[in-house]
Amino acid sequence: MELEDKSIIITGASSGIGAAAALLFAAEGAKLVLGARRTAELEALAAQIRENHGRAVFLAGDVRDEGYASALVALALREFGHLDGAFNNAGIVGDMVPVAEMGIANWNDVIAVNLTSAFLAAKAQIPVMKEHRQGSIVFTSSFVGFSNGGLPGMAAYAASKAGMIGLMQSLAADHAGDGIRVNALLPGGTITPAGGAGQPAILDFVANLHPMKRMANSEEIAQAALFLLSDRSSFVTGSPMLVDGGISVRLA
Ligand SMILES: NC(=O)c1ccc[n+]([C@@H]2O[C@H](COP(=O)([O-])OP(=O)(O)OC[C@H]3O[C@@H](n4cnc5c(N)ncnc54)[C@H](O)[C@@H]3O)[C@@H](O)[C@H]2O)c1
């Protein structure tokens, strides 16, 4: 078991990559705190995990809220007594329009949900991990935060995901001496609700941007998150880890 008895927070767990990660991590022995906006989805996922003899509790909330970040940590401590890892994965794409047509509300929303939430999550998680001198934090960035890859209308999303890489590397540098590793996962196009699931024209367009001529499924991304949260990646910190079917080299 890769995550035997590790207590791990997953945000964005109600769907897509986060839900796949929850099922995979639970099967690998993790004790999970599941977070996202929708209670019913989280409740169903936690029930499914428990039916399969896994351990999971949940708390719905908004990752833009500092109190929610702290409440997820408090829940992990109350239920499991410690916090070993966090997969800070919740995110939104926002309006896919050029900057000249983009409203400030969309810009602010994308930055808040994707980037400010990462800051708030780390701020709540690090003191607890520091106390035990161990922990692994993984942010879900995107290939778009590294290399646009040919996707139009990505300005706010790309800025938020690139910002997340800078934040991650600063955290990695600041806390390597505390036994805390901090990394980012940079998925390529992944078949999820946010990635265009159920919209064949979008899926086809995005698949063809990838040298592999397909998109990832959520489990393939979850496997990389598992590696970063497990002790197998014990010498990996400050790493922006591309799991992108080669899309980032397309325009290189
Ligand atoms: N699907 C892709 O092609 C792709 C590619 C690269 C990166 N990503 C990133 O992967 C992560 C997961 O996305 P996904 O594709 O699984 O999408 P998804 O839409 O299936 O899941 C998004 C999750 O984030 C949660 N969420 C969104 N806003 C929230 C908020 N304000 N507060 C709390 N939870 C919130 C949702 O409840 C949901 O659980 C995101 O950060 C996304 O940017 C996705």
The ligand as an ORCA input file, in Angstrom:
! r2SCAN-3c Opt
* xyz 0 1
  N      -9.563     18.516    -17.110
  C      -8.484     19.044    -17.653
  O      -8.267     19.014    -18.886
  C      -7.427     19.681    -16.755
  C      -6.161     19.923    -17.285
  C      -5.192     20.500    -16.481
  C      -5.500     20.836    -15.166
  N      -6.744     20.602    -14.675
  C      -7.017     20.971    -13.297
  O      -7.384     19.824    -12.578
  C      -8.144     20.214    -11.427
  C      -9.376     19.344    -11.333
  O     -10.195     19.630    -12.464
  P     -11.143     18.564    -13.184
  O     -10.795     18.574    -14.612
  O     -11.172     17.304    -12.414
  O     -12.522     19.375    -13.077
  P     -13.941     19.089    -12.443
  O     -14.793     20.227    -12.873
  O     -14.377     17.696    -12.738
  O     -13.658     19.182    -10.887
  C     -13.403     20.406    -10.282
  C     -13.559     20.233     -8.789
  O     -13.209     21.472     -8.155
  C     -14.234     21.823     -7.248
  N     -14.342     23.268     -7.113
  C     -14.417     24.195     -8.117
  N     -14.542     25.432     -7.587
  C     -14.538     25.279     -6.232
  C     -14.650     26.161     -5.136
  N     -14.765     27.495     -5.313
  N     -14.604     25.653     -3.896
  C     -14.489     24.317     -3.679
  N     -14.373     23.416     -4.682
  C     -14.407     23.908     -5.935
  C     -15.506     21.219     -7.826
  O     -16.476     21.089     -6.815
  C     -14.989     19.899     -8.364
  O     -14.942     18.965     -7.324
  C      -8.435     21.700    -11.608
  O      -7.549     22.463    -10.823
  C      -8.178     21.932    -13.079
  O      -7.814     23.270    -13.359
  C      -7.721     20.015    -15.432
*
